[in-house]
Structure formats: C-alpha cells, structure tokens
Amino acid sequence: MSIVIEIPEELARYTDGQAEIDVEGLTVEAAFAALFDRFPALQTRVVSEPGEFHAWTPVFLNGAKLASRGAGATAVTDGDRMEIVVLASGG
C-alpha cells in the first residue's frame, strides 16, 4: 500500500528537503515506521515514544485529525494521505 506523508517546511530539513514521502504500510504506525526508517532524525520531532504524537505536531489522515495517542492501529489504504502539522508558538 502506498501512503503519502506530507512534511511541513519546518521539518523538511530532516527529509532531505522532500515535502511528500511515499511509504508502505497497513496502519498509521507501520507507515510512520517506514518513514522513520528512511529519516531517523525526524522521529523525535514527531513522536515522543512509539504510538504517541507530540501535541505540537498533530497528524491528519485524509483531513481528519488523528488522536495524539493510540492512533497507530488505525488502518490506512492505498492512496491515503497523512499530513504532519507543526503548530506555531510564541507571543
């Protein structure tokens, strides 16, 4: 299954400048494992530990926000798109 993960500009330096990465997997967790196998420096910027997305990097699957915990078992299908979003902070 080919899944596209969209990488925000703020994290593209960890993916050799690529804004979209094609990965294989049957679940969210498997797709991200494939992404992190290719780009290990990206992992700590997106997840705190396996199965938990950082609060400041929400992930969307086909436009729907995934839970920050426990979303790893969510099934994905060929052609799905996931998007990592980096929330801005400051004041």
N, C-alpha and C positions, 0 to 999 in steps of 0.2 A: 504494500500500500504506500503510495506516495503522498506525503503530507507536506505542506509548505508552512514554514515558520517564519513570520515576518519579524525582522530585527530592527529596533529603533536606532536612529542615527547615533544616539548616545552610547549604544553598545556595539555598534558595527566595527569598532577598532578591535574587538575580540573575535570577529568573524572574518578577518582579512578584508573588511570593507563591504562585505556582502549584506544586502538588505533583505534578501529572501534565501532561505536554505531549504532544499528538498531533503526530507528524511523519510525513513521507512519505520513503520510500527503499527501495532493494532490498538494501542492505548496511548493516552497522553504521556504516561510515564515512559513507555518504550520510545516514543517519538523524541522526547527530551533526552533520554539516554543516548540515542543516536546522535543528537545534536551535540551533547557534551562530550561524546567520544571524539568527535571531529574538532571541537573547540573547547577544550577543558577549562580555559581561563574564564569562559562565560558562566560556568556553573555557579560559582559563588556569588555572582551578581544577580542571579535569577532565583535560586533556591537556597534556603537556609539548611535544609537537610532533605534527603530523598522524600518526595511527595509533598513538600511544603514550599510554596512560592512565597518570596518576600512580599510584605504588604506594599512596598513601594514599586513592585514590578508585577502588577496584575497581568493575567494571561487570559486571552479571549479565544474561544473556539467558534469559528463561523459567526462571529459577532456577539456571542453570549459569554459573559464573564464567568470564568471557572472559579470555584471555591479555592481559597489560598491553601486549604488543607484537604487532603483526601481526593483530589481530582484526578490523581494518577491512574485510577482504574477506569476512567471514562473512555469508552470506545471511540476510536476515530476510523474514518473510512477514506478510501482513495479519493483524493481531490479536496479533502478538508483543508482549511487554513486556520492556523493559530497565529496570534499576534501578541508579542510581548510589548507592554507599555511601561514606560518609565515615568513615574509621577514626579512633577516638579515640586521643589520645596524652597523655602526661603521666606523672606519677609520684608 
